Every structure is written in structure tokens, then in C-alpha cells.
């Protein structure tokens, strides 16, 4: 006979960022919360994503400063640095940390078996509401020979490499491809990036140009509009062939071409949860699935695959589920590609209508960038009617930090005048954002109507001042 446990107010399936944030949110609201994770809590972000990749990028940056000639570094020390970063952060995402907030953590694979019920290793868990937070996994492209190629890795398995690859071919041109490609090049690998279209296709083209130039200055061969035709093997490694006849030898091939939601085997069909063709759980603006009692958040949904988004969406979903609310998630979704230079963007990134304008400040005119000799970048904001800030792109050091203020401006519907009127500390890279707002606000004074109004106000001010002075002189 199956064992059973007390009914849970919220059953959370998945212990990554979305699952952890969702479970903690529910528990802090007083809900009886059960989280099921089949591997280890912390998810891809901690173990194979954000934490190791940003540590690797930092190590690569340090290596490039010590030896710009791209000589090979001590990869064992780099791996230790990555491991240390994970070890330091892991306790915050551990089962013990979750249980300290009131969450019951169960190790195993969960599968829905019917309305309000799920099976975990032969145990039946009954629940009132459930949150699917199973994330996504890297996918391999359909390329002849890829399955037989030696040492093919993804963003999930590249951390298993014990030695630095001498020749690394990256298939893909998105953020993961560019970040890891640059990091390994700076550590001493000979890197080739093969992008099907252009690198960073979702970003401002001027931003992509700067990243491309930076990659090439680090020794990366960036080959765009390159379709990989097949992969062959020989005694020395793999050979990647493109459809236009180019060949690239590789000791390691990194496939960075996309991810797929982990929904297989969850029994979603038994509880009426609809998924799209790629397996992602369909949700409404409140993060509720087609089953009113089941919610989803993170990479398992059609929303962009960002850790920060997963956390915010999971918190919204959990509070909605526990409190019976219908709060909607914000449509403002910031993103950062952590190459050097960083590319940070939010909202509208290109003026596409007659009512939209742009204001751009090149970092060659930003004092902090000049002092640090990091002028290869810019800040660009997109402005709509009434001077409202709709979005923009920031390229340069710490662009992700500067993006926070721009994200708030977009979310709150602020105008360039509002942003220009806030005192900013000097000198910072954020001066560029402030000056972009000031430039647009000042441009409003150039219209004929504004000039007439300013002239009238100045005239009135002079008349009043003269009148007051005459009055004082007669006393």
C-alpha cells in the first residue's frame, strides 16, 4: 500500500531558482509547502549556469589582464575557483535552508497521477495547489555526426572538462556561446564561434558589433551566417564542416543552440495542463496553467530563460496560489549578456514608429569610462510620447548595474524629464544614462512653442526683478 503524507497547500516540483523562491514565498505566507527535487537543490543557475559561467568569465578577465597574449592558464586553479564559488553559495539553496523557512523537502521524481495528487517514489502527495518549476535542459542540434563526435559538450557538461581545450568550436551565437567562447579564449583556448545568423541576434546591432570586435580582439574567430553541415572525427579530434565548405578542427565542440523545457514524465496530461509543441507549460499573466490549481514559473514556461525572471515569476505564482490572488507579472524583462563589454537591455530597444525617438551617449564622452580607458560602449534609450522612457540598451563595464535604473524607469513609466531631474553621483558609468535623459529633455526646449514660452518666462522674470529693485530703491 502506498504511503501518504498530509495534504500540502502548495506542492512545488523542482528545486532550482523558481522552485526555491516559490516554496519560500509560500512557506512565509503560512502555507504548508512541499518541494520535490530529484537531483540537488540550486538548479542550473548554481551548478552549471550563472554561478560557474560568471566565475569563469571573471577568471578569463583576470587571465587576459595578466597575459594579453592568450597564453594558456592554470585550468586546474580555474576549476577550483569555480568550485569554491559554488560551494560558497550552495548553502543558501540547500534543503536545510529551505526547511529553516518551513518548507518540507523531498528527494525524488514527482509525477501527477490525478486531480490534487502526485506520486513521488511510491508515496502519494495530496495537494491543494501545485507549482511546476522543473526548468529546462540544453538541447543538441540535429547535425549529422554530432552524436558520434568526441567530446561534445553543452553549457551543462562543459564543467566536466578536466583540462583546458586547445581548440574549442562553439556552435551558436547567443549569449551562452559568446560568454563561454570569450572566457575560454582568454584562458588560452583557440576558439571558433559558428553563428547561424549574427551573434546576439536579439540585441541592438551596434551592441553586437562591439561584442564581435571584442571577441576578435581576444583571438576568437567569429564566423556568422554559418550553417554547420556535418561533423566528422579523426584521431586528433572532431572536424566541423559548414555548408559553404569551411572546416574547423576541434578538441571540444560546445553546442549552445537552445534549451528545452523539462516536462516529460510529469503526467501533465492526467491533470489537464496544456503544453506547446516544445513542451513548455502554457500560463496566463498570473502564471496559472490551464488547470486552475496548477501554476508554473521559470524556464519551463514560454517566458525568456532568465534566473531573475524565474524568481520573480515564481514568487508571483506562489502568492497567487496561496492567497487566491490574480497578480500579473510585469512585462518589463531586463536582460544582460556578460561578455566584455557587457550588453544590457530592457523594453523597446529600437525606435520602430514615428512617435519613438532615441537618445544615445557614446561612452567616449563619459568621464568614468575615459578615466578607466573603457570607452568602447554606449547608452541608448528609446523614448515615446510625452518623453516616456520605453527601453534601451547599455554596452560597457557594469552595464547590468546601470540597467537597474533604466528598468525602473520603464516599469514606472517615467519620462526623460523625471530621470534628468534626479541628482546622480559623479563620476559613474551611469552618467551616460543620465546624460541621455538630459539630452532628450533639453531637445524639448528647441521646439518653436517651447522657445516662445521660455522667452516669455524670461521676459516676465526680468520685468518682475526690475520692478522689485525699483521698489527697494525708493524706500
HUURRA-V359268 format. One record per residue. PSI is psi in whole degrees, 0 to 359 (999 if undefined). D_FIRST is the distance of its C-alpha to the first C-alpha in Angstrom with 2 decimals. Layout:
PSI_D_FIRST ; PSI_D_FIRST
This chain:
140_0.00 ; 139_3.78 ; 157_6.46 ; 155_9.34 ; 169_13.02 ; 148_15.99 ; 136_17.63 ; 141_20.23 ; 321_23.74 ; 123_24.20 ; 122_21.90 ; 124_24.22 ; 110_23.45 ; 131_25.98 ; 30_27.82 ; 201_31.36 ; 311_34.20 ; 315_32.90 ; 316_29.44 ; 311_30.95 ; 317_33.61 ; 317_31.34 ; 316_28.79 ; 321_31.66 ; 312_33.38 ; 316_30.45 ; 320_29.79 ; 341_33.51 ; 5_33.49 ; 9_31.03 ; 144_27.93 ; 111_24.46 ; 133_24.18 ; 128_21.56 ; 130_22.93 ; 126_21.07 ; 129_23.27 ; 341_22.51 ; 268_25.84 ; 139_28.14 ; 153_29.20 ; 328_32.76 ; 188_32.53 ; 322_35.34 ; 314_38.01 ; 314_37.56 ; 325_36.81 ; 4_38.63 ; 249_40.49 ; 309_42.68 ; 306_42.82 ; 323_43.61 ; 320_45.82 ; 329_47.92 ; 319_48.26 ; 318_49.43 ; 319_51.86 ; 318_53.23 ; 320_53.70 ; 321_55.44 ; 316_57.70 ; 320_58.64 ; 320_59.36 ; 328_61.57 ; 325_63.57 ; 320_64.15 ; 86_64.96 ; 348_65.67 ; 6_66.43 ; 31_62.72 ; 151_62.87 ; 142_59.55 ; 175_57.81 ; 95_55.69 ; 331_52.36 ; 321_50.55 ; 324_51.77 ; 316_50.64 ; 322_47.12 ; 322_47.14 ; 318_48.29 ; 315_45.46 ; 321_42.93 ; 320_44.55 ; 316_44.30 ; 315_40.58 ; 323_40.04 ; 321_42.06 ; 332_40.18 ; 320_36.59 ; 330_35.98 ; 335_36.55 ; 11_33.58 ; 160_31.29 ; 324_27.86 ; 320_29.78 ; 323_32.25 ; 315_29.61 ; 332_27.82 ; 338_31.28 ; 359_31.57 ; 7_28.31 ; 136_26.04 ; 123_22.55 ; 128_22.41 ; 133_19.35 ; 126_20.02 ; 179_18.48 ; 130_18.86 ; 146_17.93 ; 127_17.65 ; 135_17.95 ; 348_15.63 ; 177_17.43 ; 122_19.66 ; 15_18.80 ; 145_15.58 ; 152_15.19 ; 133_12.82 ; 100_13.83 ; 37_12.58 ; 353_8.95 ; 137_9.29 ; 125_10.26 ; 122_13.77 ; 141_15.55 ; 155_19.29 ; 319_22.56 ; 157_24.57 ; 150_24.13 ; 119_26.72 ; 120_26.79 ; 50_28.82 ; 357_28.05 ; 205_31.77 ; 169_33.57 ; 150_34.52 ; 147_37.93 ; 152_38.72 ; 134_41.11 ; 158_43.94 ; 88_44.57 ; 124_47.51 ; 131_48.48 ; 348_48.15 ; 319_45.99 ; 332_42.90 ; 353_45.09 ; 149_47.08 ; 140_46.99 ; 53_45.79 ; 127_44.70 ; 164_43.02 ; 181_41.78 ; 347_41.87 ; 328_38.46 ; 353_39.48 ; 338_43.15 ; 351_42.29 ; 349_41.38 ; 127_45.07 ; 341_46.57 ; 155_50.15 ; 124_52.12 ; 133_52.59 ; 319_56.29 ; 117_55.95 ; 123_53.26 ; 124_53.12 ; 124_51.14 ; 112_50.17 ; 157_50.06 ; 16_52.27 ; 191_50.04 ; 316_49.51 ; 316_47.22 ; 315_49.71 ; 318_52.67 ; 307_51.16 ; 324_49.88 ; 315_52.94 ; 319_55.30 ; 313_53.44 ; 327_53.52 ; 318_57.13 ; 336_58.14 ; 347_56.41 ; 359_58.52 ; 151_56.76 ; 113_58.72 ; 136_56.77 ; 129_57.02 ; 122_55.28 ; 105_55.08 ; 133_54.50 ; 323_54.15 ; 246_56.26 ; 159_57.51 ; 150_55.82 ; 59_54.09 ; 341_54.55 ; 356_53.14 ; 166_55.62 ; 133_59.26 ; 325_61.40 ; 325_63.73 ; 317_60.77 ; 324_59.61 ; 316_63.19 ; 320_63.20 ; 317_59.89 ; 314_61.18 ; 321_64.37 ; 317_62.52 ; 315_60.25 ; 326_63.31 ; 337_65.15 ; 4_62.29 ; 5_62.88 ; 132_60.09 ; 112_61.03 ; 111_59.84 ; 110_59.93 ; 162_59.24 ; 42_58.85 ; 111_57.61 ; 124_55.13 ; 123_53.49 ; 317_54.11 ; 170_52.47 ; 130_51.75 ; 166_53.09 ; 149_52.78 ; 189_55.34 ; 337_55.73 ; 353_56.40 ; 212_53.45 ; 155_52.80 ; 121_55.38 ; 123_54.58 ; 132_56.71 ; 162_57.51 ; 341_58.62 ; 14_62.16 ; 2_62.59 ; 151_61.93 ; 140_60.14 ; 120_58.50 ; 144_57.47 ; 139_54.37 ; 328_52.69 ; 137_49.72 ; 123_48.86 ; 117_47.04 ; 110_45.46 ; 66_45.48 ; 10_45.26 ; 174_42.34 ; 163_38.65 ; 139_35.69 ; 141_32.91 ; 86_29.46 ; 351_27.49 ; 134_26.27 ; 5_22.54 ; 350_21.88 ; 32_21.01 ; 330_24.00 ; 334_24.75 ; 344_21.56 ; 13_22.78 ; 34_26.48 ; 118_27.81 ; 141_31.03 ; 156_32.35 ; 185_35.84 ; 333_36.88 ; 359_36.44 ; 2_32.84 ; 142_33.80 ; 124_32.10 ; 132_34.69 ; 158_35.31 ; 188_37.99 ; 346_40.35 ; 4_37.83 ; 23_35.25 ; 138_32.99 ; 187_31.52 ; 343_31.63 ; 117_28.47 ; 341_29.87 ; 1_26.78 ; 132_26.74 ; 168_29.53 ; 152_30.69 ; 156_33.24 ; 202_34.87 ; 345_35.48 ; 350_32.69 ; 172_35.07 ; 356_38.51 ; 160_40.33 ; 147_42.31 ; 77_40.40 ; 138_41.68 ; 316_39.88 ; 326_41.84 ; 319_40.97 ; 317_37.25 ; 313_37.43 ; 316_39.53 ; 323_37.50 ; 320_34.19 ; 318_35.74 ; 314_36.97 ; 316_33.67 ; 316_31.74 ; 323_34.38 ; 316_34.50 ; 316_30.76 ; 321_30.63 ; 358_33.99 ; 28_34.13 ; 174_37.23 ; 44_38.61 ; 139_40.59 ; 150_41.76 ; 151_42.03 ; 145_45.57 ; 355_47.16 ; 114_49.08 ; 95_47.44 ; 154_49.40 ; 151_49.08 ; 132_50.66 ; 121_51.32 ; 42_51.97 ; 181_54.66 ; 107_58.09 ; 158_59.33 ; 150_56.30 ; 116_55.91 ; 136_54.50 ; 154_54.33 ; 147_53.17 ; 216_53.73 ; 128_56.63 ; 3_58.16 ; 130_60.94 ; 118_63.46 ; 357_62.91 ; 168_64.90 ; 337_68.45 ; 355_67.30 ; 138_65.54 ; 168_67.47 ; 153_66.81 ; 119_68.08 ; 134_67.92 ; 118_68.98 ; 140_69.38 ; 352_68.44 ; 344_71.85 ; 16_73.02 ; 120_70.42 ; 319_71.90 ; 319_68.77 ; 322_68.16 ; 316_71.83 ; 330_71.72 ; 3_68.70 ; 43_70.08 ; 59_66.94 ; 0_68.65 ; 79_66.84 ; 178_64.85 ; 163_65.16 ; 126_63.70 ; 127_63.68 ; 148_62.67 ; 129_62.52 ; 137_64.10 ; 202_63.97 ; 143_65.94 ; 15_67.29 ; 12_66.66 ; 133_62.88 ; 121_61.07 ; 341_58.64 ; 193_57.50 ; 182_58.90 ; 138_58.69 ; 129_59.55 ; 123_60.29 ; 181_61.10 ; 138_59.96 ; 32_57.31 ; 327_57.21 ; 325_53.63 ; 317_54.87 ; 331_57.72 ; 334_55.37 ; 316_53.66 ; 320_56.77 ; 321_57.20 ; 316_53.58 ; 318_54.19 ; 318_57.42 ; 314_55.74 ; 323_52.84 ; 2_55.26 ; 34_57.83 ; 156_60.56 ; 166_64.00 ; 329_66.06 ; 320_68.36 ; 316_65.56 ; 320_64.54 ; 333_68.18 ; 358_68.84 ; 130_66.37 ; 127_67.93 ; 145_66.33 ; 151_66.80 ; 143_69.16 ; 136_68.99 ; 164_65.48 ; 336_64.09 ; 349_63.09 ; 326_66.81 ; 319_66.55 ; 315_64.13 ; 314_66.37 ; 331_69.48 ; 321_67.94 ; 318_67.36 ; 316_70.87 ; 318_72.43 ; 319_70.92 ; 319_71.77 ; 327_75.35 ; 335_75.61 ; 340_75.30 ; 354_78.64 ; 352_80.34 ; 151_80.21 ; 317_83.54 ; 318_82.16 ; 320_80.80 ; 319_84.08 ; 316_86.02 ; 316_83.77 ; 317_84.01 ; 319_87.77 ; 317_88.11 ; 318_86.03 ; 320_88.00 ; 317_91.24 ; 321_90.23 ; 320_89.24 ; 317_92.64 ; 317_94.49 ; 319_92.66 ; 315_93.22 ; 320_96.93 ; 317_97.30 ; 322_95.72 ; 319_97.95 ; 321_101.07 ; 320_100.11 ; 322_99.72 ; 337_103.03 ; 352_104.95 ; 999_103.81
